[in-house]
Amino acid sequence: MIASGDRARTRETYYRKSISAFEAFLAIYPENKNRAKYNYQEAEAYYSLEDYAAAADKYMQVSKMGDKKLNQMLQRCAVRL
């Protein structure tokens, strides 16, 4: 069994790797049809890391991309921030 401190470090490592992967992918494919979804997932990772400023910036980017479904999800996220 992994100690809770180890689990937290492992979880943080996974979130940071996912953020890097989303950023790298979007740097290569900035016009990908799923870019709003990837930016949203990146925002969620920042939120999970309690980096609320970075999460808010990403959520704002997503809100300007015009994806109706994601904008509805952002309405719910605004309550959390």
Phi, psi and omega in degrees: 000136180275134178295154184300324177296320177294320178297318180296317179294319179296315180298316179298318178300316180296318178297316181294322176294321179293320177300314179298319180295316178298315181296318179296315180299313183289335175291325180279321184236068184294340181256016179304140183297340180259017185300325178295317180296319180292321176295322177297315179296324176296317177299318178297322178295316176300318180299317180296331177277001182064027173264077189293327179294314179294321178298315181298318178300315180293318178300321178296319177301315181297319182298335181271358182272350173080017178275111186301314182298315179292326178295325175295320178295323180294327177302318179290324180292328182301330179294323181290323183280000000 
